[in-house]
Amino acid sequence: MQIAPNSVAAFHYTLTDDQGLVIDSSEGREPLTYLHGSGQIVPGLEKQMEGRAIGDKFDADVPPEEGYGVHHAELMQEVPREAFQGVEDIQPGMQFQGRGPQGEINVTVTRVEADKVFIDGNHPLAGKTLHFTIEVTDVRMANEEELAHGHVHGAGGHHH
């Protein structure tokens, strides 16, 4: 069976950056399982998974536009230190959840000065080409419950 819309696919992956550094990997864990066509993985990888079958191994390069998006300069801001009430020690790399015009937004601290904190609301992988090494481990048709809920249900059952 080939991966197609409304199929459930499982795969092992290693994700690296342009320098070949590993960003994420399923090594030592269960394969990642998703409902194909439901937007659960980045669009560029989902496109390249289409038509693959169990045992297929391939490399997939995903440009930012089909991954986590391009980097938006307007999502980088300077905010007053007092906006972080209750946080004693703010360090670069820390992540916080805040409110933006479109609702909840995750931000990463990029720099801290005496009375200012510089934050970035872009996804940490925005603007980066994603390099995947993939091995497809399973493909099956989704059941009616999975299709109705829009996601895969585990072997042990699933409750909402």
C-alpha atoms as a printed R data frame, in Angstrom:
    type eleno elety resid chain resno       x      y      z
1   ATOM     1    CA   MET     A     1   0.000  0.000  0.000
2   ATOM     2    CA   GLN     A     2   1.178  3.512 -0.801
3   ATOM     3    CA   ILE     A     3   0.820  6.628  1.327
4   ATOM     4    CA   ALA     A     4  -2.204  8.578  0.104
5   ATOM     5    CA   PRO     A     5  -4.837 10.903  1.589
6   ATOM     6    CA   ASN     A     6  -6.684  9.256  4.498
7   ATOM     7    CA   SER     A     7  -3.937  6.707  5.093
8   ATOM     8    CA   VAL     A     8  -2.000  6.366  8.311
9   ATOM     9    CA   ALA     A     9   1.766  6.341  7.843
10  ATOM    10    CA   ALA     A    10   4.558  5.688 10.316
11  ATOM    11    CA   PHE     A    11   8.172  6.637  9.718
12  ATOM    12    CA   HIS     A    12  11.524  7.028 11.365
13  ATOM    13    CA   TYR     A    13  13.311 10.298 10.672
14  ATOM    14    CA   THR     A    14  16.386 12.340 11.324
15  ATOM    15    CA   LEU     A    15  16.119 16.085 10.802
16  ATOM    16    CA   THR     A    16  19.304 18.075 10.204
17  ATOM    17    CA   ASP     A    17  20.153 21.690  9.411
18  ATOM    18    CA   ASP     A    18  22.280 23.017  6.524
19  ATOM    19    CA   GLN     A    19  25.468 22.182  8.471
20  ATOM    20    CA   GLY     A    20  24.374 18.564  9.030
21  ATOM    21    CA   LEU     A    21  23.720 19.041 12.757
22  ATOM    22    CA   VAL     A    22  20.889 16.854 14.059
23  ATOM    23    CA   ILE     A    23  17.903 18.957 15.158
24  ATOM    24    CA   ASP     A    24  15.549 16.055 15.950
25  ATOM    25    CA   SER     A    25  15.363 12.319 15.419
26  ATOM    26    CA   SER     A    26  13.083  9.382 16.179
27  ATOM    27    CA   GLU     A    27  16.122  7.196 16.885
28  ATOM    28    CA   GLY     A    28  15.534  5.153 20.004
29  ATOM    29    CA   ARG     A    29  11.824  6.014 19.980
30  ATOM    30    CA   GLU     A    30   8.690  4.796 18.265
31  ATOM    31    CA   PRO     A    31   8.262  5.946 14.655
32  ATOM    32    CA   LEU     A    32   6.234  9.110 14.095
33  ATOM    33    CA   THR     A    33   2.682  8.198 13.022
34  ATOM    34    CA   TYR     A    34   0.338 10.626 11.288
35  ATOM    35    CA   LEU     A    35  -2.857 10.838  9.235
36  ATOM    36    CA   HIS     A    36  -1.778 11.740  5.691
37  ATOM    37    CA   GLY     A    37  -3.507 14.807  4.267
38  ATOM    38    CA   SER     A    38  -4.485 16.287  7.636
39  ATOM    39    CA   GLY     A    39  -1.599 18.751  8.008
40  ATOM    40    CA   GLN     A    40   0.027 16.999 10.968
41  ATOM    41    CA   ILE     A    41   3.525 17.244  9.477
42  ATOM    42    CA   VAL     A    42   5.083 20.137  7.551
43  ATOM    43    CA   PRO     A    43   3.546 20.476  4.057
44  ATOM    44    CA   GLY     A    44   6.791 19.936  2.143
45  ATOM    45    CA   LEU     A    45   7.467 16.627  3.870
46  ATOM    46    CA   GLU     A    46   3.857 15.500  3.515
47  ATOM    47    CA   LYS     A    47   4.101 16.099 -0.260
48  ATOM    48    CA   GLN     A    48   7.250 13.987 -0.454
49  ATOM    49    CA   MET     A    49   5.677 11.171  1.615
50  ATOM    50    CA   GLU     A    50   2.844 10.785 -0.930
51  ATOM    51    CA   GLY     A    51   3.145  7.530 -2.895
52  ATOM    52    CA   ARG     A    52   5.793  6.022 -0.604
53  ATOM    53    CA   ALA     A    53   5.452  2.492  0.775
54  ATOM    54    CA   ILE     A    54   6.722  0.408  3.706
55  ATOM    55    CA   GLY     A    55  10.491  0.035  3.509
56  ATOM    56    CA   ASP     A    56  11.068  3.159  1.405
57  ATOM    57    CA   LYS     A    57  14.120  5.124  2.520
58  ATOM    58    CA   PHE     A    58  14.756  8.588  1.115
59  ATOM    59    CA   ASP     A    59  16.099 12.060  1.797
60  ATOM    60    CA   ALA     A    60  13.725 15.016  1.672
61  ATOM    61    CA   ASP     A    61  14.784 18.664  1.608
62  ATOM    62    CA   VAL     A    62  12.002 21.037  2.596
63  ATOM    63    CA   PRO     A    63  12.367 24.787  1.894
64  ATOM    64    CA   PRO     A    64  11.175 27.260  4.564
65  ATOM    65    CA   GLU     A    65   8.015 28.095  2.596
66  ATOM    66    CA   GLU     A    66   6.905 24.447  2.905
67  ATOM    67    CA   GLY     A    67   8.332 23.916  6.390
68  ATOM    68    CA   TYR     A    68   7.990 26.301  9.321
69  ATOM    69    CA   GLY     A    69   7.679 29.394  7.147
70  ATOM    70    CA   VAL     A    70   9.944 32.253  6.282
71  ATOM    71    CA   HIS     A    71  11.467 34.401  9.010
72  ATOM    72    CA   HIS     A    72   9.338 37.504  9.708
73  ATOM    73    CA   ALA     A    73  11.316 40.476 11.052
74  ATOM    74    CA   GLU     A    74   8.136 42.015 12.486
75  ATOM    75    CA   LEU     A    75   7.892 39.096 14.940
76  ATOM    76    CA   MET     A    76  11.131 40.232 16.568
77  ATOM    77    CA   GLN     A    77  10.425 42.814 19.253
78  ATOM    78    CA   GLU     A    78  11.897 44.707 22.148
79  ATOM    79    CA   VAL     A    79   9.758 44.646 25.286
80  ATOM    80    CA   PRO     A    80  10.224 46.258 28.689
81  ATOM    81    CA   ARG     A    81  11.792 44.055 31.360
82  ATOM    82    CA   GLU     A    82   8.766 44.642 33.613
83  ATOM    83    CA   ALA     A    83   6.596 42.705 31.120
84  ATOM    84    CA   PHE     A    84   8.167 39.579 32.644
85  ATOM    85    CA   GLN     A    85   6.851 40.033 36.185
86  ATOM    86    CA   GLY     A    86   7.649 37.144 38.486
87  ATOM    87    CA   VAL     A    87  10.600 35.950 36.398
88  ATOM    88    CA   GLU     A    88  13.803 36.728 38.238
89  ATOM    89    CA   ASP     A    89  16.487 35.579 35.810
90  ATOM    90    CA   ILE     A    90  15.703 35.987 32.105
91  ATOM    91    CA   GLN     A    91  18.265 34.380 29.803
92  ATOM    92    CA   PRO     A    92  18.580 34.115 26.004
93  ATOM    93    CA   GLY     A    93  16.982 30.909 24.748
94  ATOM    94    CA   MET     A    94  14.177 30.941 27.318
95  ATOM    95    CA   GLN     A    95  10.719 30.527 25.847
96  ATOM    96    CA   PHE     A    96   7.493 32.140 26.971
97  ATOM    97    CA   GLN     A    97   3.900 32.139 25.814
98  ATOM    98    CA   GLY     A    98   2.322 35.501 25.215
99  ATOM    99    CA   ARG     A    99  -0.609 37.130 23.498
100 ATOM   100    CA   GLY     A   100  -0.399 38.604 20.042
101 ATOM   101    CA   PRO     A   101  -2.987 40.048 17.635
102 ATOM   102    CA   GLN     A   102  -3.787 36.502 16.411
103 ATOM   103    CA   GLY     A   103  -3.976 35.004 19.920
104 ATOM   104    CA   GLU     A   104  -1.432 32.873 21.783
105 ATOM   105    CA   ILE     A   105   2.149 33.130 20.535
106 ATOM   106    CA   ASN     A   106   5.322 31.391 21.661
107 ATOM   107    CA   VAL     A   107   8.350 33.661 21.877
108 ATOM   108    CA   THR     A   108  12.041 33.006 22.453
109 ATOM   109    CA   VAL     A   109  14.287 35.444 24.299
110 ATOM   110    CA   THR     A   110  17.177 36.425 22.010
111 ATOM   111    CA   ARG     A   111  18.937 39.100 24.095
112 ATOM   112    CA   VAL     A   112  18.592 40.732 27.504
113 ATOM   113    CA   GLU     A   113  19.702 44.228 28.494
114 ATOM   114    CA   ALA     A   114  19.219 45.989 31.829
115 ATOM   115    CA   ASP     A   115  15.643 47.169 31.236
116 ATOM   116    CA   LYS     A   116  14.849 45.559 27.862
117 ATOM   117    CA   VAL     A   117  14.208 42.025 26.638
118 ATOM   118    CA   PHE     A   118  14.434 41.154 22.961
119 ATOM   119    CA   ILE     A   119  12.056 38.397 21.825
120 ATOM   120    CA   ASP     A   120  11.428 36.482 18.611
121 ATOM   121    CA   GLY     A   121   7.943 35.150 17.823
122 ATOM   122    CA   ASN     A   122   9.105 33.155 14.801
123 ATOM   123    CA   HIS     A   123   9.176 29.363 15.044
124 ATOM   124    CA   PRO     A   124  12.786 28.388 15.908
125 ATOM   125    CA   LEU     A   125  13.045 26.658 12.493
126 ATOM   126    CA   ALA     A   126  11.461 29.508 10.490
127 ATOM   127    CA   GLY     A   127  13.611 30.530  7.538
128 ATOM   128    CA   LYS     A   128  15.552 27.250  7.595
129 ATOM   129    CA   THR     A   129  15.674 24.492  5.004
130 ATOM   130    CA   LEU     A   130  14.816 21.204  6.686
131 ATOM   131    CA   HIS     A   131  16.818 18.111  5.691
132 ATOM   132    CA   PHE     A   132  15.068 14.839  6.519
133 ATOM   133    CA   THR     A   133  16.289 11.263  6.221
134 ATOM   134    CA   ILE     A   134  13.178  9.082  6.186
135 ATOM   135    CA   GLU     A   135  12.362  5.380  6.512
136 ATOM   136    CA   VAL     A   136   8.691  4.433  6.085
137 ATOM   137    CA   THR     A   137   7.819  1.687  8.586
138 ATOM   138    CA   ASP     A   138   4.041  1.277  8.170
139 ATOM   139    CA   VAL     A   139   1.159  2.343  5.939
140 ATOM   140    CA   ARG     A   140  -2.504  1.465  6.441
141 ATOM   141    CA   MET     A   141  -5.915  2.920  5.757
142 ATOM   142    CA   ALA     A   142  -7.265  5.145  8.514
143 ATOM   143    CA   ASN     A   143 -10.344  3.823 10.271
144 ATOM   144    CA   GLU     A   144 -13.622  5.759 10.365
145 ATOM   145    CA   GLU     A   145 -13.033  7.061 13.886
146 ATOM   146    CA   GLU     A   146  -9.580  8.401 12.946
147 ATOM   147    CA   LEU     A   147 -11.012 10.098  9.855
148 ATOM   148    CA   ALA     A   148 -13.847 11.620 11.894
149 ATOM   149    CA   HIS     A   149 -11.436 12.922 14.551
150 ATOM   150    CA   GLY     A   150  -8.737 13.994 12.069
151 ATOM   151    CA   HIS     A   151  -5.879 12.177 13.806
152 ATOM   152    CA   VAL     A   152  -4.417  8.726 14.447
153 ATOM   153    CA   HIS     A   153  -5.581  6.697 17.404
154 ATOM   154    CA   GLY     A   154  -3.076  4.498 19.209
155 ATOM   155    CA   ALA     A   155  -3.174  0.747 19.549
156 ATOM   156    CA   GLY     A   156  -4.184  1.077 23.209
157 ATOM   157    CA   GLY     A   157  -7.343  2.990 22.333
158 ATOM   158    CA   HIS     A   158  -8.037  6.683 22.350
159 ATOM   159    CA   HIS     A   159 -10.402  8.725 24.477
160 ATOM   160    CA   HIS     A   160 -11.406 12.375 24.182
